[in-house]
Amino acid sequence: MKEFFTPAPAVEEIGRELIEEYHKHLLDHSVRVEFLFRSKTPVKAGRAQWGTARKVSGLNAHLRYFSAAKNDVLMSSRRELNFTDEEKYNEPFFLILISRPIWENIKDPQRRALVDHELMHLDSDYDDKGEIKLSIVGHDFEAFNREFELHGLWRDDAKKMLKTLKDANQLKLDFQPDKQPDQQTKKEPSPLSRPSPPLTETDGSHPVVVH
């Protein structure tokens, strides 16, 4: 079945609240952030991708602005597009994609955590020319479950992560969905049925999986 992308007002509402509360650098730098649902839950290496954060630039950014401007014309009394400010209509922005099947099967606290996780990947700062530069930030902690089964907490960052989890009492946060999607089959279990699904992000070319 073909994948579809649709507006995600529920995700955007949570996202705007979180940006105002924890990610004000995006507001300070007037960074545009958009939120969309995707109709499928992508799976990479047997892992479900609950959400992704991407930087959109170049032609894709222009086409997105063009589409928004065209829609604005259709919804108003104006008869033509105005692209006199070329820089404005080519500015890069961030896009957060959330799997709709996942979203519909998790509770509000998990939804908020999922959106905040994606927002943590969005960074903006000044470059050497004094211009705002957007970038996707990697995770603070990346590892394989197996390495800790074999070698224990051998890395300092792993020890720090464990302490953070304990201090925040996040070990009790359950990311299992309330129910399974109707399309689940015995031969090929749904990604939602797998224990402790990770969150996965990508900058468009290199996926990163959190175990």
C-alpha positions in Angstrom: 0.0 0.0 0.0 1.2 3.5 -0.9 2.3 5.7 2.0 0.5 9.0 2.6 1.5 12.1 4.6 -1.1 14.2 6.2 -1.3 17.3 8.6 -0.8 16.4 12.3 -2.5 19.2 14.3 -2.5 17.1 17.5 1.3 16.6 17.2 1.8 20.3 16.3 -0.2 21.4 19.4 2.1 19.4 21.7 5.1 20.4 19.7 4.4 24.2 20.0 3.9 23.8 23.8 7.2 21.9 24.1 9.1 24.4 22.0 7.8 27.3 24.2 8.8 25.4 27.3 12.1 23.6 26.5 13.3 24.6 23.0 13.1 28.4 22.9 16.2 28.6 20.8 14.0 27.7 17.9 11.7 30.7 18.6 14.7 33.0 19.2 16.1 32.1 15.8 12.6 32.1 14.1 13.1 28.5 12.9 10.2 27.0 11.1 9.1 23.5 12.3 6.4 21.5 10.6 4.7 18.4 11.8 3.2 15.6 9.7 1.7 12.2 10.1 2.8 9.3 7.9 0.4 6.5 7.2 2.9 3.7 7.8 5.4 2.7 10.5 8.7 2.2 8.7 10.9 -0.7 10.0 14.7 -0.8 9.7 16.7 -3.8 10.8 13.6 -5.2 12.6 13.1 -1.9 14.5 10.0 0.3 14.2 10.6 4.0 13.5 8.1 5.8 15.7 9.2 9.3 14.5 11.8 11.0 12.5 13.3 14.5 12.5 14.6 16.0 9.3 16.1 19.2 8.0 14.5 20.2 4.7 16.5 22.5 2.4 17.2 23.3 -1.2 14.6 22.4 -3.8 12.4 20.6 -1.3 12.3 23.6 1.0 11.3 25.9 -1.9 8.6 23.5 -3.1 7.1 23.4 0.4 7.0 27.2 0.6 5.6 27.3 -2.9 2.8 24.9 -2.0 2.0 27.0 1.1 2.0 30.2 -0.9 -0.1 28.8 -3.7 -2.7 27.6 -1.1 -2.7 31.0 0.4 -3.5 32.6 -2.9 -6.4 30.1 -3.5 -7.8 30.9 -0.1 -7.7 34.7 -0.6 -8.6 37.3 -3.1 -5.1 37.5 -4.5 -4.6 36.3 -8.0 -0.9 35.6 -8.3 2.1 34.4 -6.3 4.6 36.9 -5.0 8.1 35.5 -4.7 10.1 38.8 -4.6 11.9 37.6 -1.5 13.9 34.7 -3.0 15.8 34.0 0.3 12.6 33.7 2.3 11.1 31.1 0.0 14.3 29.0 0.0 15.0 29.0 3.8 15.6 25.5 5.3 13.3 24.3 8.0 12.7 21.3 10.2 10.1 18.6 9.6 9.0 16.1 12.2 7.2 12.9 10.9 5.2 10.8 13.3 3.8 7.3 12.5 0.0 7.6 12.8 -0.4 3.9 13.7 2.0 4.4 16.6 0.4 7.7 17.7 -3.1 6.2 17.8 -2.0 3.4 20.1 0.0 5.2 22.8 -1.1 7.4 25.7 -0.8 11.1 26.1 2.4 11.0 28.3 4.1 8.8 25.6 2.9 11.1 22.8 4.4 14.1 24.6 7.7 12.2 25.2 7.8 11.1 21.6 7.4 14.6 20.2 9.9 16.0 22.7 12.4 13.4 21.7 12.2 14.5 18.1 12.5 18.2 19.0 15.7 17.4 20.9 17.3 16.6 17.5 16.6 20.1 16.2 19.5 22.6 16.7 20.0 26.1 15.4 23.0 28.4 16.0 25.0 31.1 14.3 27.7 30.2 11.8 30.9 32.1 11.1 29.1 34.5 8.8 26.5 35.3 11.5 23.7 33.5 9.8 21.4 30.9 11.4 22.4 27.4 10.6 20.1 24.4 11.2 21.4 20.9 12.0 20.2 17.6 13.3 21.7 16.5 16.6 22.6 12.9 17.3 21.7 11.1 20.5 23.5 11.5 23.8 23.7 7.7 24.1 23.9 4.9 21.5 24.7 1.3 22.2 23.7 -2.4 21.6 21.8 -4.2 24.3 24.0 -7.2 23.7 27.2 -5.4 24.6 25.9 -4.7 28.1 24.7 -8.3 28.5 28.2 -9.4 27.8 30.4 -6.6 29.3 28.2 -4.7 31.8 28.2 -0.9 32.1 31.7 -0.6 30.8 31.2 2.9 29.3 31.0 6.1 31.3 28.1 7.4 29.1 26.2 4.2 29.8 26.6 4.8 33.6 25.5 8.4 33.2 22.4 7.3 31.2 21.4 4.8 33.8 21.8 7.4 36.6 19.7 9.9 34.6 17.0 7.3 34.1 16.9 6.5 37.8 17.0 10.1 38.9 14.1 11.0 36.6 12.2 7.8 37.5 11.8 7.1 33.7 12.4 3.4 34.1 8.7 3.2 34.9 7.7 4.9 31.7 5.9 2.3 29.6 6.1 2.8 25.8 3.9 -0.3 25.0 0.8 0.7 23.1 -2.7 0.1 24.6 -3.8 -2.2 21.8 -2.4 -3.8 18.7 -3.3 -2.6 15.2 -6.0 -4.6 13.4 -3.6 -5.5 10.6 -1.4 -7.5 12.9 -0.8 -11.1 11.7 0.7 -14.2 13.2 3.3 -14.7 10.5 4.6 -11.2 10.6 4.0 -9.5 14.0 3.3 -5.8 13.9 6.2 -3.5 15.0 4.0 -2.4 17.9 4.0 -5.9 19.4 7.8 -5.9 19.8 9.1 -5.2 23.2 10.5 -1.7 23.9 10.4 -0.3 20.3 13.1 2.3 19.8 12.9 5.7 18.4 14.7 6.3 15.2 15.9 9.5 13.6 17.6 10.3 10.3 19.1 13.3 8.7 17.9 11.9 5.4 20.7 9.6 4.8 22.0 8.0 8.0 19.4 6.4 10.3 20.2 6.3 14.0 18.6 3.7 16.3 18.2 4.1 20.0 18.1 0.8 21.9 
